[in-house]
Amino acid sequence: MKRNSDMNSGRGGMKRSRPSEEPSLRLLIPSKVAGSIIGKGGKNISRLRSDFNATVQVPDCSGPERVVSITADLETSLKILGEIIPCLEEFFSSSKGEVDVRLLVHQSLAGCVIGKGGAKVKELREKTSAKIKIFGICCPQSTDRVVSVVGNPEVALNGVKEILTLLKDTPQKGYSEMYDPTNFDEEFAEDYGGFGTGRPPAGRPVWEGGAPGRFPPPPPPPPPAPFRRGTDLPDQTQGTRGRALPPMRRDARRAWR
């Protein structure tokens, strides 16, 4: 199919961009939305590329989630996101008319969004009126963390703009491994902010009550059995072979009990 030849599989699906050029915006989306973004025969995604002179990629994946990569300047990336958001609305349909945009950011940059004691994310929420969540663990086999921005289309877009502006001049630190959605993990999808369950994740963000653990805490140990002195021992008034003890020794054992 033309669509599959247009979209390259896996992490290496950005052949149109130079090897040293990294996407300015990466989104984690449910696979059900990818068809609307790509369009029949790749018509929609081709239009985005030509209209905005940008690299837009949605690598094919058989799992429940995919990654949209946009390589362009900040202003152009936001315009392209504005074109993609209506496709996300189909999946995140709610009476409030809200959409959930999930950004992929390097783990070293997540702290910039959170701020000391959650101060920065609180400021961003107040400034944009968006609900912003930073999930506490990286996507499987990667250094990417999900930042979820929820609100009506205008609010969500503005929230993403503020976050990207904040991160634009902040260099990432350490080893980098972009998330490959073929490595999705259904069991921990709610922890890393993925779509492995086929529904919007409900994991706790790191700034609400601490980072969620990958495993539940172990159950408390059972209480020790009460010790009742002598009840589990043989009759202390008897000696070996069931013989009765002399009165003096019998009284001594009773006193010890």
C-alpha angles and dihedrals in degrees: 000000000000091000093059093045089050092050116058119216125244130357094322093068096116101083092143093064126071115263091246093049116095126196115266091211131026124183132192109220136173112260089237089069096050094081092058092050094047097040129202109322090356092293098140097045091046089054092051091051095049098039094050100027089231140129110252119176134179104178115209118256132173093213130086096267139050139186124239112205121196121187112191140093118299096260093049092045090055091049090053090048088053088058092049098047095077087060090054091050089067090062099038096047112164139153088252092058091234127156127202116221114191117201123197112220133172112265092241090061097050091083091060089060094044098044127193109325090351092296096134097049089048089053091049092051092051093046097048102024087228124135104238123191129182112199115223104228133050123254111266115291093355144089093235125115126194122241111193119205115190129186142091112313094268094046093046092049091050091049091053090048092054092049095048091047089052093050098039096089097032113098117220118237133217135005117346129208116168117222116264108201091211084077094059116146116211093193094059100028092112090053098052097034099253136140099240091123093053092242135079110287121249101194119142114261115237093246093057109074099331135295113318116240123234091232131039116252115268116261116261115265116262115262114263116261112258114258114230108191114236098354093105093043128087118269102292091207089070129072128207118318090018095288117151115250121237112267094255095052091042092054091048092055092048089052090052090053 
